[in-house]
Amino acid sequence: MLIVRHRTDGFLSRVTLVSRRLRSEAGRRLARHGVHAGQEFVLACLWDSDGLTPGEIATRVSVEAPTVTRAVRRMTDAGLVRVAGDEEDGRRVRVWLTHRGSALREVVPDVVDGLEADALALLSEAERGQLLDMLARVEKALDGPASGSGSPNAEPFSD
């Protein structure tokens, strides 16, 4: 019988807990504005470049296309976006902001910034920079050996 130990004080447990708490708090704060957690990323893409395809949005936010399709369906029902056929390629659809979705550009970034400020409130500016650097290095290590990382002797990540 294989027994898997679960460390509650280890890196993965701590990252998972923080991620869940951040997502939950983001959901709570965004819900006041009719936005579900995760939809802020779709909105940000469209604020930057309205009329993207679901695949283009998925690429920009690093998720699978079906995830974006589900989010867009929910956002359409909420009146945040509308979907229309591509004028050049009828097989493709594009996602457009509604007036309501556009107006959230004045609200959602402040909500996200407030959550980030609250989450990092106990860290100094230097510690915040170190945390971001360390998380970037962890992310790079997860890219695997093909990226040149994953080795205990790999050089530290730098911009």
C-alpha positions in Angstrom: 0.0 0.0 0.0 1.3 3.4 -1.0 1.1 6.0 1.7 1.5 9.6 0.6 2.4 12.0 3.4 0.9 15.4 3.3 3.1 18.2 4.8 1.0 21.1 5.9 4.0 23.3 6.5 5.8 22.6 3.2 6.1 24.8 0.1 3.3 23.3 -1.9 0.8 23.3 0.9 1.6 27.0 1.7 1.4 28.1 -1.9 -1.8 26.2 -2.4 -3.4 27.7 0.7 -2.3 31.2 -0.2 -3.6 30.7 -3.8 -7.0 29.5 -2.6 -7.3 32.3 -0.1 -6.3 34.9 -2.8 -8.8 33.5 -5.3 -11.6 33.4 -2.6 -10.9 37.0 -1.5 -10.7 38.1 -5.2 -14.0 36.4 -5.8 -15.6 38.1 -2.8 -14.3 41.6 -3.7 -15.1 41.3 -7.5 -18.6 39.9 -6.9 -19.6 43.3 -5.6 -19.1 44.5 -9.2 -20.7 41.5 -10.9 -17.4 39.9 -11.8 -16.3 36.4 -10.9 -12.7 35.5 -10.0 -10.6 34.9 -13.1 -12.8 37.1 -15.3 -10.6 40.1 -14.5 -8.0 38.5 -16.7 -10.4 38.3 -19.7 -11.5 41.8 -19.1 -7.9 43.1 -19.0 -7.2 41.4 -22.3 -10.2 43.1 -23.9 -9.5 46.5 -22.4 -6.1 46.2 -24.0 -7.4 44.9 -27.3 -11.1 44.5 -27.8 -12.5 42.0 -30.2 -10.1 39.1 -29.5 -11.0 35.5 -30.3 -11.3 33.1 -27.3 -8.1 31.4 -28.4 -6.2 34.7 -28.4 -7.5 35.4 -24.9 -6.5 31.9 -23.8 -3.0 32.4 -25.1 -2.6 35.8 -23.4 -3.7 34.6 -20.0 -2.0 31.1 -20.3 -5.1 29.0 -19.9 -6.9 26.5 -22.2 -9.4 27.7 -24.8 -12.3 25.8 -23.2 -11.7 27.7 -19.9 -12.0 31.0 -21.8 -15.1 29.8 -23.6 -16.8 28.9 -20.3 -15.8 32.3 -18.8 -17.0 34.2 -21.9 -20.4 32.4 -21.8 -20.8 33.4 -18.2 -19.6 37.0 -18.9 -22.1 37.2 -21.8 -24.9 36.1 -19.5 -23.8 38.8 -17.1 -23.8 41.5 -19.8 -20.0 42.1 -19.6 -19.1 41.0 -23.1 -20.9 40.1 -26.4 -19.8 37.5 -28.9 -20.0 38.2 -32.7 -18.9 36.3 -35.8 -15.6 37.4 -37.3 -16.3 39.5 -40.4 -13.4 38.0 -42.3 -13.8 34.3 -41.2 -17.3 33.2 -40.4 -16.0 30.1 -38.6 -14.4 32.2 -35.9 -16.0 34.4 -33.2 -14.7 37.5 -31.5 -15.4 38.7 -28.0 -16.3 42.4 -27.5 -16.8 44.4 -24.4 -20.2 45.8 -23.7 -20.6 49.2 -22.2 -20.8 47.6 -18.7 -17.6 45.6 -19.4 -15.8 48.7 -20.5 -17.0 50.7 -17.5 -15.4 48.1 -15.2 -12.0 49.3 -16.3 -12.5 52.1 -13.8 -13.2 49.7 -10.9 -11.6 46.2 -11.3 -7.9 47.3 -11.4 -8.4 49.1 -8.1 -10.0 46.0 -6.6 -7.1 43.9 -7.7 -4.5 46.5 -6.6 -6.2 46.7 -3.2 -6.2 42.9 -2.8 -2.5 42.8 -3.7 -1.7 45.6 -1.2 -3.6 43.8 1.5 -1.9 40.5 0.8 1.6 42.0 0.9 1.0 44.5 3.7 3.3 42.8 6.1 6.2 42.7 3.6 8.7 45.5 3.0 9.3 46.8 -0.5 12.6 44.8 -0.6 10.8 41.6 0.5 8.1 42.1 -2.1 10.8 42.3 -4.8 12.5 39.2 -3.4 9.2 37.3 -3.3 8.4 38.1 -6.9 11.9 37.1 -7.9 11.7 33.8 -6.1 8.3 33.0 -7.5 9.6 33.7 -11.0 12.5 31.3 -10.4 10.1 28.6 -9.1 8.0 29.1 -12.3 11.1 28.9 -14.4 12.2 25.7 -12.7 8.8 24.2 -13.5 9.5 24.8 -17.2 11.8 21.8 -16.9 15.1 20.7 -18.3 14.3 22.0 -21.8 14.5 25.6 -20.5 17.9 25.0 -19.0 16.5 25.0 -15.5 15.7 22.2 -13.1 19.3 21.7 -12.3 20.4 22.3 -8.7 23.3 24.3 -10.2 21.1 26.5 -12.5 21.9 30.2 -12.3 19.4 32.4 -10.5 16.6 33.9 -12.6 17.2 37.5 -13.6 15.3 39.9 -15.8 
